[in-house]
Amino acid sequence: MIRFKILISFFLLFIISSGCKKFENTHEEINPNDLNIRIALAAENDEPWTKQPLSTIQHFYDYPNDAAKFALVEDVLSKRPARDSVRITVYRELLPDKSTYGIRTEYYMKPKSDFWEITTIRKSYKCNQGFGNPFYSGQKCN
């Protein structure tokens, strides 16, 4: 009877662990160096869009763009003692591409002396039905 309970326990553990999805390939990392150089040069010329993180990211998106749905979301990641870490998420959805439903780009930023520096860029893709992942992931659509 004890062997049976142990066997059942291992079997249940196997079933549970095989059902858990590992979150691999959740995004594509993009090097922010080129954008940071452009931001720093604009800050030297006292361009007003370099003063706030949201306006900095908005500067790099043309309006109107190709997305039927477009949103920018600012999340303050650290408020104490001052706002020193921000994430700006750009959602572009209902794209004209038949395979890609949407692209989500996350910009992690921190303040420098006279502008906001991008520390990390993460891009993920959401595919239309039959073209790949139906949720945001780092894998591009087929």
N, C-alpha and C positions, 0 to 999 in steps of 0.2 A: 504494500500500500504506500509506503514511504517512497519507494522508487517511482511509483506511478505519479505521485504528487510532484516529485522533483522533475520528472520527465515533462509533465504538463506545464510546470513553471518555466522550464527552459523553452518549451514550445511557444508559450505565450510571449516570453521575452523576445524570441526570434520574430514572431509576427509583428509585435509592436515596433521593434527596431527596424524592420524592413519597410514598414509603412511610413517612417519618418523621412521626410525629404531634406536632404542636405542643401543648403543655400550656397551653391557654387555658381560662379559666373553671373553674379547679380548686377554687375555694371562693367563698363569699359572705362579704364582710367585714361585721362587725356592730360598731356603735359601743359601746364598753364604759363610756361615761360614767355612765349611769344605775346600773349595777351598782357602779361605783367609789364613787359617792356613798353608796349603801346600805352598802357595806363600811366606808367611812370613818366614817359615823355610828355603826355598830355597834362599830367599834374605839374610838371616843370613850367608849362605854359599857362598854368592856373585855369585849366578847363574846369568848369563847374560840375560836369558830370562825374568827375573823379572823387568828389567829396563824400558821397554816400554809396553804400554797396548796391542798393537797388538801381540807382541811376547809372552806376557803372555797368551793370549787366544789361540794362535796357539799351545802353548806347550801342551794344554789339548786335542788336536785333532790329531788322528793318520792319517798319510798319507800312502797309499791311504785309503780313507774311503769308506763306502757303498753307497755314493751318486754319481750319474752320473754327477750332477751339484753341485758345491761347491764354495762358495764365502765368503770372510770375508770383511766387510766394516767398516772403522773407520770414525766416525763423531766427530769432536771436538765441544763440546757443549758450551764451554766457553773459549774465547781466550784472554780476557782482565783481568788483566794485564798479566796473563800467562795461559797456557793450564792447567786448573785445573778440567776439567770434560770431560769425553770421553765416547762415546757409541760405542761398537764393536758389529756389527750384523753378525751372522753366519747363512748363508743360506745353507741348505742341501736339495736338491730337486732330483726328479726322483729316489726315494728310491726303493729298491727291494720289500718292503712291498706292497701288492696289495691294501691296503686301504689308506695308507698315501702317498700323493704326495711329501710333504715337511715339514721340521721343521725349524722354524726361532727362533734363540735364541739371545736375546739382553743382553749384559753385560754393565752395567753402572759402570764406574770406576772413582776413584779419586786418586791423588798421595798421598802417605805417605812419610815419610822421605827417605826410600830406596827401595820402591817398589810401585806398583799400586794396590790399594785395590778395590775389587768388592763390590759395594754398593747394587746393585739390579741385579737380573737375571729374565728375562721374556721369557718364552717359549710359542710359539704358533704353531699350526698345520694346514696344508692345506691338505684336503682330495681329493682323486680321485673321479671321478663322481660316485654317488650312495653310497658313504661311509660316508657322512657327509658334513660339510661345504666346499664349493669350494673356500673359501678365508681363510686367516690366522685367527685363533681364538684360544681361550684357551681350546676349547673342543676337546678331542682326537677323532680320527676317529673310526668308527664302524668296 
